[in-house]
Amino acid sequence: MTRADSSSVPPGHPLDPSGRDVLTAGDVARALRRIAHEILEHNKGADGLVLLGIPSRGVELASRLVDLIREVEGTEVPVGSLDITMHRDDLRHQPTRAPMATRIPSGGIDDKVVVLVDDVLYSGRTIRAALDALSDLGRPRAVRLAVLVDRGHRELPIRADHVGKNLPTSHTEKVQVRLSGHDGIDDVVRIAGGEPR
């Protein structure tokens, strides 16, 4: 992608010259296909799987993974979303966030293998909040984690089971995942000097 030299382009815009492409649309598609195959291989098929996306971009990623699993297995895997807003440990330090929808498939999550799906894994605090939110809804047989990008800097002992791209970063860099359903483009951009994500 060619980036403009104009300083009037806002940070994070597709033509922002301060951003560096890490994954192109093709890279994102290949990473998601690989993750879908890994999920199926680890689970030995699609039986008992439930995918829950963490809003907002994790929901779109979960939906795409379910589409890819359907292509491979010919099976419809239940998919939903898991809002973590009220389980975050930074509510006192962050601007007020409006809760987003939690949608649990009709079959529930009890005794299922739940795959949490998010765009970026950073400190691990988002996933800790997701585990807390999940415990309010049922008792899965197992919980696994799939992320498009793992940027390191963990503050909690949390590890992703399925990773599209391991991306070592500094604390001062921002990793921005853009998806067509939200941003009109599929890519991952690293922006120097941004607020940590």
N, C-alpha and C positions, 0 to 999 in steps of 0.2 A: 504494500500500500504506500502510495506517495503521500507525504505529509507536507502541508503548507508551511511557509516560512513566516506567515503573518502572526504577530503577537496578539492580534485581536481575537484569535480563535480560543474559546474557553478551554480550560484543562479538561481532559477526558473526552473532548470532541473527537470524532474519527480523524479529523485533520490536525489535531493538536500536535505541534512539533516536539513537545517535551516528552511525549509518550513513545515507548518502544514496543513494537509488536512482539509478543512472546508466542502466541498461538494464533494462526490464521483460521478462517472458517473451516478450511479442509482439515487442519490439525484438530480443531474442536470436534468435528464429526468423527475422525478416526479415534480420538481419545474416548469418546462416548461409546463407540462400537466395541472397543477393547474392554471398557468397563462392563458393558452389558454381557459380553462373553465371560469375563471373569466372575461376575455374579452368578451366572448360570453354572459355570464349572464348579465353583465352590459349593453351591447349593445342590449340585447334581440334578439340575433341571429347574423348572419354575414352580414346582409344587410347594405350597406353603409360604411363598414370597409375598411381601407387601412392601411397596416403595412409598416413602413419605418424604416429600420435598420440604426444605426449610425456606419459608418465604424470604426474599421474593424469587430470586433466580433459581434457587434449589427446586422450586416447584416446576419450573419449565424443564430443568434438567431431568427431574424424575419422570416427567411425562415423555420426554424423548427416549429415555432408557426403556420405559415400558413399550414404546413403539418398536424399538430395536429388538427387545426380547420377543415380542409378538412375531417379528419377521423370522427369528431363528427357531422358536419353539412352536409357533402357531397357537400360543396360549395367551389369554388376556390376564395379565398380572394386576391385582388391585393397586391403585395408586391414590394418594391423597396428599394433604399438606399438614404440617405441624407448626403452629405458631408458638414462639418461645418468648414473646414479649414480656409476660409477667414473671418469667422464671430467670430473667437476666440478672446478673449480680452487679450491673453497672447502672441500674435505673436512676440512682441518686446523682450520677455524674453525667448523664446523657440527656439531651432534649426529650421531652415527652414523646413516646411513640404510640401511634394508634395500633391496637391489636389487629392482627390480620386473621384470615380465616384458618381454622383447623378443620380439615375434612378427613375423617377416618372412614375407610371403605366399610360397606355394610357388614362384612364378615368380621370386622373388628381386628384386633391385633393379638388376642390371647393365643398362645402356643404357635404363633407365626414367626417366621424369620423376617424381621423388619430391617429394611435397608434405609437408613437416613441418607438423604442426598443434599449436598450443599455446594456452592460454587467455590469458595475459598476456605481452606483450613489455615488458621493463624494461631492464636493463643490457645484455642481449645475451649474457650469459655462459651461460645455459641453452642457447641456440641454438649457441654455439660448441662446447659439450660435445656437443650432438646431432650436429653436423657431424663431430666427432672419432669419435663412436660409429659413425656411418654409414660412415666411411671404413674401418672394420674389417670391414664386411659386404659391400662390393662397390663398384662404380664406376657410379653413376647417370649418365645422359646430362645431367641437370640437376637441381638441387635448388631448390625454391621454398619459401616460408614463408607460412603462413596463421595469423593470430592473431585471437582475438575482440576483444581490447583491446590497443592500443599506448599505454602510459602515458608514453613518453619516457624521458629520463635515460640515454641509451645510453652505455656505457663502451667499446664495441667497434664497429667499422664494420659493423654488421649492420642490415638494413632488411627489413621485411616486404613481401611482394608483394601480399598480400591482407589487409585489415584490416577488422574489423567496426566498430570505433569507435576513433578517435583521442581520447585522454583526457589532456589536460595535467594533471599532478599535481605536488605537492611531494614531496620525499624523505620527509617525515614521514607522509604519507598511505599508507594501505593500500588496494589495490584487490582486492576479493574477488569472484571469479567463482563462482557457485553454479549447479550443474546438477542436474536432477531425478534422474539416475542416482546421484549422490553425496549430494546435499543435500536432495532432495525438492522443490526449487524451482529455476526458471530465473530468474536475474537477475544483475546486476552492481551491487555496492555499493561506494561510496567511504567509507572510515572515517578520520576525522581522528585524527592522533596515533598511528596504529598503526606497527608495525615495517614498514619498506619491504618491498614484495613484489618 
